[in-house]
């Protein structure tokens, strides 16, 4: 396990011959769930990675042994962030750092605004000042669009019903503004509901269901179970992000990275029970929570056409992989 970053806040990777590096990627929030998976994919190529993370929820041990620079810092520290982006010789910034929970955003909208709306502005401006012209932004589909008849597309009119969704819409707006005002290349990827390894610290339904299955507690479903989501295995998401990093796109682009399949929460609970080998495990229903959309899934046709993206991992297979990872690393 890596020790927490010191005052200087940097873990240095081993020296790599300059001629082997074709691209330098700077990732905010890289010690989190998605970053931990994405970095492993990127390092399969001739890529160097620098991670910027506050370590409030991210874990340095997720990147243990990968040989990446980890800079401990907050995206509110724009001067240091700008300096770090420039010092890394960055070619593209991937902005993953965010407060990603709808329920938390309803409870504390001001904190969510600072982290997501202001945070995204800070990262965009630091990227601009550092002289980097390419940025990939982690947006969202369901929370940003709000209640709409699915499948949603890039043409769907955003009507967020939670502060989290509003904050991501603000981030997309600033991506568009910076692209047009400063000749930057921004790609806002609207993520589906992502699951997979390195997600043990997340608050999503799949993590909660698996924790309850492991602990012998009933699965808790908010509402009657008919609410639906688009669940995407993290390897498929990382494929979409990788393609966005490498794509020859100009200006501001928005694309849904999704499975294209609608799954109800009740169906998800059944799939989690199957993955754990406990098909009869009890389920209880609780009142619905404010700010959460009723139905959502997205078409990925645009991402397929522009990025060559196409999901590969079926839900049952992805849940089985996630359950096994959690058993080995988080639930032991």
C-alpha positions in Angstrom: 0.0 0.0 0.0 1.3 3.4 -0.9 1.8 5.8 2.0 -0.4 9.0 1.9 1.2 11.8 0.0 3.4 14.1 2.0 3.4 17.9 2.0 5.0 18.0 -1.4 2.3 15.6 -2.4 4.1 13.7 -5.2 4.9 10.0 -5.7 7.4 9.6 -8.5 7.1 6.9 -11.1 10.2 5.1 -12.3 12.3 6.8 -15.0 10.9 6.0 -18.5 12.8 6.5 -21.7 11.4 9.6 -23.4 11.3 7.9 -26.7 8.8 5.4 -25.4 6.1 7.9 -24.5 3.6 9.0 -27.2 1.1 10.7 -24.9 1.0 12.3 -21.5 -2.4 12.1 -19.7 -3.3 14.2 -16.6 -6.2 12.7 -14.6 -8.1 14.5 -11.9 -9.6 12.1 -9.4 -7.4 9.3 -10.7 -7.3 7.4 -7.4 -11.0 6.7 -7.5 -13.1 3.9 -9.0 -13.0 4.9 -12.7 -9.5 6.3 -12.6 -8.1 3.1 -11.2 -9.5 1.1 -14.1 -8.8 3.7 -16.8 -5.1 4.1 -15.8 -4.6 0.3 -16.1 -5.9 0.5 -19.6 -3.9 3.5 -20.6 -0.7 2.0 -19.3 -1.0 -0.8 -21.8 0.1 1.7 -24.4 3.0 4.2 -24.6 1.3 6.6 -22.2 2.5 8.3 -19.1 -0.1 9.2 -16.5 -0.1 11.9 -13.8 -2.9 11.8 -11.2 -4.3 14.7 -9.3 -6.4 13.6 -6.3 -7.5 15.1 -3.0 -7.6 11.6 -1.5 -10.8 12.4 0.3 -12.4 9.3 -1.2 -9.7 8.1 -3.6 -7.2 5.4 -2.5 -3.6 5.5 -3.4 -3.4 1.7 -2.9 -5.6 1.3 -5.9 -2.6 2.4 -8.0 0.0 0.6 -6.1 2.8 -0.7 -8.3 1.6 1.0 -11.5 4.4 3.6 -11.6 2.3 6.7 -12.0 2.9 10.2 -10.4 0.3 10.9 -7.8 -0.1 14.6 -6.8 -2.2 15.2 -3.8 -4.2 18.4 -4.2 -7.6 20.0 -4.4 -9.1 21.3 -7.6 -9.8 24.6 -5.7 -6.0 25.2 -5.7 -6.0 26.4 -9.3 -2.5 27.9 -9.2 -0.9 24.6 -8.2 -3.2 22.6 -10.4 -2.1 24.8 -13.4 1.5 24.3 -12.5 1.1 20.5 -12.2 -0.6 20.2 -15.6 2.1 22.2 -17.2 5.0 20.5 -15.4 3.6 17.1 -16.5 4.0 18.1 -20.2 0.3 17.2 -20.5 -1.3 16.4 -23.9 -4.8 15.8 -22.6 -6.6 16.3 -19.3 -9.2 13.8 -18.1 -11.4 15.3 -15.5 -12.9 12.6 -13.3 -12.8 14.4 -9.9 -16.4 15.0 -8.7 -19.0 14.6 -6.0 -21.0 11.8 -7.7 -24.0 11.0 -5.5 -27.5 12.3 -6.2 -28.7 11.8 -2.6 -25.7 13.7 -1.2 -26.3 16.5 -3.6 -29.9 16.9 -2.4 -28.7 16.9 1.2 -25.9 19.4 0.6 -26.3 21.3 -2.7 -23.8 24.0 -2.0 -21.0 21.4 -1.5 -22.0 19.6 -4.7 -21.9 22.9 -6.6 -18.4 23.7 -5.3 -17.1 20.3 -6.2 -18.7 19.8 -9.6 -19.7 23.1 -11.2 -16.9 25.3 -9.8 -14.5 22.4 -9.8 -15.0 21.8 -13.5 -14.6 25.5 -14.2 -11.3 25.4 -12.2 -10.0 22.4 -14.1 -10.9 23.9 -17.5 -9.3 27.2 -16.7 -6.2 25.6 -15.3 -6.0 23.5 -18.5 -6.3 26.6 -20.6 -3.7 28.6 -18.7 -1.3 25.6 -18.8 -1.6 25.7 -22.6 -3.3 22.3 -23.0 -6.1 22.3 -25.6 -7.7 18.9 -25.0 -9.9 17.8 -22.1 -12.3 14.9 -21.5 -15.0 15.6 -19.0 -16.9 13.0 -17.0 -20.6 14.0 -17.3 -23.7 12.0 -16.6 -26.8 10.8 -18.5 -29.8 10.2 -16.4 -29.3 12.8 -13.7 -28.5 15.5 -16.3 -31.4 14.8 -18.6 -33.9 14.2 -15.8 -37.3 12.5 -16.3 -37.6 11.9 -20.0 -38.9 9.1 -22.2 -35.9 6.8 -22.8 -33.8 6.1 -24.6 -32.2 9.5 -24.2 -29.7 10.8 -26.8 -27.4 13.8 -27.3 -30.5 15.6 -28.7 -32.6 15.1 -25.5 -33.4 18.4 -23.7 -31.6 18.4 -20.2 -34.0 19.0 -17.3 -32.1 17.9 -14.2 -34.1 17.2 -11.1 -31.2 17.0 -8.6 -28.4 19.4 -7.8 -25.9 16.7 -9.0 -27.5 16.7 -12.5 -27.5 20.5 -12.6 -23.9 20.6 -11.6 -22.9 18.3 -14.5 -25.0 20.3 -16.9 -23.1 23.4 -15.8 -19.8 21.5 -16.4 -20.9 20.7 -19.9 -21.9 24.3 -20.6 -18.4 25.5 -19.5 -16.8 22.8 -21.7 -18.7 24.2 -24.7 -17.8 27.8 -23.7 -14.1 27.1 -23.4 -14.0 25.1 -26.6 -15.5 28.0 -28.5 -13.8 30.9 -26.7 -10.3 29.5 -26.4 -10.0 27.1 -29.3 -10.0 24.1 -27.0 -11.1 20.5 -27.8 -13.5 19.3 -25.1 -15.4 16.0 -25.0 -18.2 15.6 -22.4 -18.9 11.9 -22.0 -22.3 11.2 -20.4 -21.6 8.1 -18.3 -24.3 5.5 -17.6 -24.4 3.9 -14.1 -20.9 2.4 -13.9 -19.9 -0.7 -11.8 -17.0 -3.0 -11.6 -13.7 -3.6 -9.6 -12.3 -0.9 -7.3 -15.8 0.3 -6.5 -16.0 -0.9 -2.9 -16.1 2.7 -1.5 -18.9 3.8 -3.8 -22.5 4.3 -2.6 -24.3 3.0 -5.7 -27.0 0.3 -5.7 -24.7 -2.5 -6.9 -22.2 -2.0 -4.1 -25.0 -1.7 -1.5 -26.7 -4.9 -2.8 -23.4 -6.9 -2.7 -22.5 -5.7 0.8 -26.0 -6.7 2.0 -25.7 -10.1 0.3 -22.3 -10.7 2.0 -23.5 -9.5 5.4 -26.7 -11.5 5.4 -28.9 -8.4 5.4 -32.0 -7.8 3.1 -31.5 -5.8 -0.1 -33.1 -2.4 0.2 -34.9 -1.1 -2.8 -36.2 2.5 -2.7 -39.6 2.6 -4.3 -41.4 -0.3 -5.9 -38.4 -1.5 -8.0 -39.7 -0.3 -11.4 -37.3 2.6 -11.6 -34.7 1.8 -14.3 -31.1 2.7 -15.1 -28.5 2.0 -17.7 -25.8 -0.1 -16.1 -22.4 -0.3 -17.8 -19.3 -2.3 -16.8 -16.3 -0.2 -16.1 -14.1 -1.8 -18.8 -16.6 -0.7 -21.5 -16.6 2.8 -20.0 -12.8 2.9 -20.1 -12.9 1.9 -23.7 -15.1 4.9 -24.4 -12.8 7.3 -22.5 -9.7 5.9 -24.2 -11.3 6.4 -27.6 -12.3 10.0 -26.6 -8.7 10.7 -25.6 -7.4 9.5 -29.0 -10.3 10.7 -31.2 -9.7 13.5 -33.8 -12.5 15.7 -32.7 -12.7 19.5 -32.8 -14.6 22.0 -30.7 -17.1 20.7 -28.1 -18.5 17.2 -28.3 -21.1 15.5 -26.1 -21.6 11.7 -26.3 -23.5 9.1 -24.2 -21.3 6.2 -23.1 -23.9 3.6 -22.1 -25.1 0.0 -22.6 -28.3 1.0 -24.4 -30.2 -1.5 -22.2 -32.9 -0.5 -19.6 -32.7 -2.5 -16.4 -35.1 -2.0 -13.5 -33.9 -1.9 -10.0 -35.8 -5.1 -9.2 -34.1 -6.8 -12.2 -30.8 -5.5 -10.9 -31.4 -6.9 -7.5 -32.2 -10.3 -9.0 -29.1 -10.2 -11.1 -27.0 -9.4 -8.0 -28.5 -12.3 -6.1 -27.7 -14.6 -9.0 -24.1 -13.4 -9.1 -23.7 -14.1 -5.4 -25.4 -17.5 -5.7 -28.3 -16.4 -3.4 -31.3 -16.2 -5.7 -33.8 -16.2 -2.7 -32.1 -13.6 -0.6 -34.7 -11.3 1.0 -35.6 -7.8 -0.4 -37.3 -5.0 1.4 -38.8 -1.8 -0.1 -38.4 1.7 1.3 -39.9 5.0 0.2 -38.5 6.5 -3.0 -35.8 9.2 -2.5 -36.1 12.7 -3.9 -34.0 13.8 -6.9 -33.8 10.4 -8.5 -35.2 9.9 -12.0 -37.9 7.2 -12.6 -36.6 5.7 -15.9 -33.4 6.0 -17.8 -31.3 4.4 -20.4 -29.3 5.9 -23.3 -28.6 5.3 -26.9 -24.9 5.0 -27.7 -25.3 5.4 -31.5 -23.5 8.7 -31.6 -20.5 7.4 -29.7 -20.4 4.3 -31.9 -20.4 6.5 -35.0 -17.9 9.1 -33.9 -15.7 7.1 -31.5 -16.1 3.5 -32.6 -17.4 2.7 -29.1 -19.6 -0.4 -28.5 -20.2 -2.1 -25.1 -19.0 -5.7 -24.8 -19.7 -7.0 -21.3 -23.3 -8.2 -20.5 -24.7 -7.3 -17.1 -24.6 -10.9 -15.6 -21.0 -11.3 -16.6 -20.0 -7.9 -15.3 -21.8 -8.4 -12.0 -20.1 -11.8 -11.6 -16.7 -10.2 -12.1 -17.6 -7.4 -9.6 -18.8 -9.8 -7.0 -15.6 -11.8 -7.2 -13.4 -8.7 -7.0 -15.3 -7.5 -3.9 -15.0 -10.9 -2.2 -11.3 -10.8 -2.8 -10.5 -7.2 -1.9 -13.3 -5.5 0.1 -15.6 -8.1 1.7 -13.0 -10.5 3.1 
